Structures are given as structure tokens and as C-alpha cells.
């Protein structure tokens, strides 16, 4: 939070277009960007879950730890494996509220977040590190049963979430500021939050605060608030199926909260949670 600048953050080892899609988070590093045909069963399940089926990408990605896995990129910034897609439930249907996935983090608990600060292509810039600090402070200021403990380090194997960048030539060539993440599994938050080179080089810590807050929202189970239209991206006309997202009581209808930090595209409310983002998280956790 912008008024929360004195942070109890532990250090171990220590313009873009304002309307850029949440085509951001990819906790994994793309090793094979060639698009592959998306099978009908995946498309059908994604549609049934009420994710946007347009523009899905499938490719082999290599993680920061060197492992490789076939992953699908959905709605620009959500990473899911085939098994995660096929095992995801549709919950109790779409209703006019803010939305979450069927997967949440087990509580109460402390989530250990590592901001990777290595002197290589994965290391977060000083501004990105500051944006991550502010994002973690946003969550810790809420009255919820999860707390985020942030450290900056090159050691991340014991972390619950590791935040890093990818600054290879192919990633740097991408315009704007983007990030990628995914949804919880087996009560654990999604492990990786990745920002692209454009985000890592950006000198606006408020923008990066919003980006990290948004992606961490996916890690604990939040979906895009405007999933049904993606109107924050200048899109419209997506079909609204009767199944998929799970409503969060006490929040306005889909695409009816312009201040939500979980809208698919920027602006992200100057890095801060919207009123109903707080309501949603405090209801869930």
C-alpha cells in the first residue's frame, strides 16, 4: 500500500501502455513458444469453467529451477497444466458477484514469498523488488488468516511462492508490462509469479505494486473480476455460460467494479486493492 512504506521485510542474501493485458504471469520460462493445437476436451473444459477460450496457448515451459512442463496459458496470465484444467471443479455456478476459482489456500498459515534477486536474467530489479514489497504489504494489511512473509534471496526451493523475471531477448521484445501466475493446488498457493522484461525495467513502483498484487491474487485463488467481458482490456461480447466461476458474496456483479485490482487489464487502481477486493479476500480467508 502506498501509505505503508515502512515494511518489516526480511532480506535474506539479501511507457508501457496503461491498458496492457494481464497477459503477464508465467511462473515458468517459455522454452518453446510454438503454438500447438488445443484439444477439444481442453477447450470444452475451459469453456465449462467459464475461462475465455480465445487465444489459449500451449507450450513447453522451463522453470527457474530448470525443470520443464507442458502448460496452457489462459486469459493471458494464468498458467495451468492439463491435469489442473481437467480436475478443476465448476463450483456452484456463475452469479453476479466477484469471483474465485474452486481452489483456495488452506488456512491459517504464513506464506513464504521469495523475491529472486540473483544477478542473472531471472533477478528482479530494485524497482520491481519495491513493487513486490508494497504488494505483500497490501495483503498483510487485510484482516485475513494468511500472512505473507517476504524475503529477497537466490534460494527459493523452500518458498511457497517465488517471484522473478525473464529477460531473454525474446521476452524483452514483448511490449508493455505483463505477469503470469496460476491457481492454488491441494491447499497450497501457486508456486511461481513471473513478470516480463518490460515490467522488470519499468520505473513505476505503483504499477508494479498493482501487477504483483494482481498475480498474487491468482496464487491464492482469485479470478478476473471482469472475466465475462474483459472490458478492462477493451474487449466485449464474450458469452456468459451458467457454469464456471464461484461468486463471492458481498461484491458487485461481473465487470461492475472498475476499481478491482483483479480486472484482467490495467489500470490497477494505482496498485491498491479496490473496496470489494478486500471484501472478497476477507470473506474467503
N, C-alpha and C positions, 0 to 999 in steps of 0.2 A: 504494500500500500504506500502511496506517495507520502503519507504523513507518518510512516513507520520506517524511518530511515536509520534508526539506531538498532541494529539487528543483532541478536545473540546467535551469530552464525559461526560454526566451528570450522576453522581452516586446517585440514589435515594436509601435510605437504603443501602443504598448503593445502529523388527519393523514391525509395520504393514507392510504388503506387499505394495509396492508402486503402484501396479496395483490392486486396490480394487474398486469394482463397486460402482456407485452412489447409491447403494442399501442402501441408507442412509436415508434420511428424512422420518420420520414418526411423524408428529406433534402430533400424538396420541400414547398412550402406548398400546402395544398389550396385550389384556386380554385373547384372545382366538386364539392361533396360529394354531389351527387345520384347514387344508385347506378344503375348501368346493368346490363343483362342480361349475364351472363358466358357466353360461347360454350361449346359442348360441347367443342371442341378444346382450349380453355384448361383447362376443368375436368378433362378426361381426362388432359392432360399434367401438371397439378398433382398429380392423384391418383397417376399413374405415378411421379412424382418423390417421392412419399410426403410431400408437404406436406398439411396439413389443408385439405380443400376447403370446410369450413364457414366461412361468414362472410367470404368473399372480397369485397373491394370494388374497384370500378373507377372511376376518375375522372380528370379533367384536373387536373394539379397544376402550379403555377408555382414555379420555383426561386427561391432567394435572389437569383440574377442576373437574374430577370425572364423567363427562358425558360419555356415551357410544354410539357408532355408528358403523354400518356395513360399512367397507371401502374396496376398492380394491387397492392393491399395484401393480403399473405398472412400468416396466423398472427398478425395483429395488428400486427407491427412490421417486416415485410420488404417492401421495395418492389422490384418488378420490372416491366420493360416486357414487351410481348407477345413481342418478339424474344428477350429474355433467357429467358423461360419456355420458348419453343418450341425454343431452341437448347441448352438445358441437358441434359447427359447424365445417365443414371441410374447410371453407375458400375458397381461390381461387386456391387450388391445390398445389402439391409439385413441387418446382422448385429448381434449383441448387444455393441455397443461404443458409445463416444462417437462423435459424427457430425460430418461436414463436408460441404460442398457439393462439386461436382465442380470448382468454380473456386477457385483459390488465387492468392496473390500471388507474383510472380517474385522470387527471392532470389539473392544477398544484396542488400539495399537499405535505404536510410533513407526512411521515410515522413514527409513533411512534413504535420503536422496544424496547422490554424489554428482557434483558438477565436475565433469572431467576437465582438468586444467593442464594436460600434457602439452609439451611444446612440439606438437605434430598436427596433422590435418584434422584430428578429432577434438583438439583443445578449444574450449570456449574463450572468446575474447574477454577482456576486462569488463567491457560494457555488457556483454551477454551474461557474465557472472553476476553483475549487479542486477540485471533484469530478473535473473533466477532468484536472487536473494529476495527481491521485492515480491515475486510470485509466491514463494514459500511463506513469506510474512502474511500475504493475503489469506492463505489457508489457516495459518496458526492464529489469526485474529478472530476466527469463527468459533462459535460455541458448538464444537463437534467432537466426536470421540476418536478422531485421528489427529495426530500431530506429525508434522514433517520436520525431521532433523537433517539439516543441510550441512554437508562438508564439501570442500573442494580438494580433489585428490586425483592421482592417476591409478589408484587402486579401487576397483568397483565391483569385484566379484561378490562381496558380501552385502552389496547395496540392494535395496528394494527397487529403486529407480536410479538409472544413470542418465544424465543429460549431457549431450555432446553435440558437436557439429560435424559436418562433412564438407571439406573444402578442396576436393579434387577439381580439376579443370572442368569436368562435365557438370559438376554441381554448381560451381561458381558461375557458369554460363547462365544458370537459371535467373530469371528476373525476380525481383520482389523479395519478400520475407515469408518464408514458409517453415512449417514444422510438421512432425509426424509423431503419432503415438498409437495406442490401442486400448483395449478394454481389459478389466481385471479377469483373472482366471483362478479358480479354486481358492477364492478369498484373498488372493494376492494382487496388488496393483500391477498394471502393465509395466514391464521392466525398463523400457527404453523411451526416451524423448530425444528426438534429433531435430536440430534446426539446420537450415541450409546455409551456404556461404553468404548469401545476401543478408540473412538475419545476423550472422556472426559478425559481419563487418559493419552493420548499422550502428550509428552512434546515438540512437534514441532509446534510452533505457526504459522509458514508459511503454514504448511499443513492444519491446522485448519482454517487459513485465506481463503485458497482455498476452503475448504469444505463449510464454511458458505457463501462465495461469490457465489458459485455454487447454493446452496439451496435457497438463496435469489433471485437468477436469476429466479428460477422456480416460486417463490412467486409473481414476477412481470410479469410473462408470457413467459419466455424463455424456449424453449425445448432443448433437447440434440442436439448439433451440428452434432454429428455422429449417429443420430437416425437410419439411413438406414443400417448401418453395425455394429455399436457399436465396431468399430475396436480398440478403446482405451481399450476395455475390452478383446481384443484378440479374438473377435468373428467376423464372416463374413457370407455372404450368405443370409442375410435377404432379402425378396422380397421388391421391391420398387414399391408401388402402386401409381396410379396417383392422389390420393386424400389424404388429411390429414394436413400436416404442412403448414404453411404460410411462404413464403420466405421473407427475409429482404433484400432489395436492397443494393448493395454495398459490399456484403460479398461473400466469395468464396463458392464453392459447398459443399454439404453434405460430411462429412468425409474428407474434404480437408483442414482443419485448425487444425493442431496438437497443436497449442498454445491456442486453445479456452478453457476457463475455464468451458464452458458448455458441453464439451465432457463427455460421460457417466461415464468414469472411470479416475482414477489418471494416470499420474501426472497432476496436475492442474497448470502448468506454475508457480510454486513456489508461489502460492497464488495470482498472479496478473492476471488482465484481459489481454487477447490477443488483438492485434490491432483491429481485426474485432468484438470482443465482444463490444468494445467501440463504433465502428461504428454502430452496431446493436442497442445498447441502446440509443445512441444519435439520431438515426433515429426514434425509437419508441416514445421516450419521450422528 
